[in-house]
Amino acid sequence: MAKNYNTARERKIGKQVVAKKPLIDKKLKNTIWTIITIIVLFVFFIINNTRTEPEEGPYPPNYTPSQVNTNN
């Protein structure tokens, strides 16, 4: 008596194509990429705001300062 081991396997019959099931659901995949993007942006935000301010340098050539209204 021969045993049938292929009972759970899907077969291709004729021109019918067996659809492959994705490893991760599309909605879950989009959520994961959104979370990763937010975390990366948050890390860049922290790095940008924790650095020291650069020293003030000289004015560019041909710079004319605007009129400052000083009321005492």
C-alpha positions, 0 to 999 in steps of 0.5 A: 500500500502506497502512502500519499505524502502530497495531500497538503501540497497545492498543485497547479492544474492546467493554467491555474496559478497557485498564488504565493502567500507573502511572508508578511502581510501588506498592512503589517509591512507598511506599519513596520516601515512607518515605525522604522522611518519615524525612529530614524527621523527621531534619531536625526532630530536628537543628533541635530539638537544636541550638537553645539552651536557653530562659532559666528564667522565674518560677514560675507563680502558686500554685506550691508546690515539693515537699519535697526530701530533702537528705542531707549 
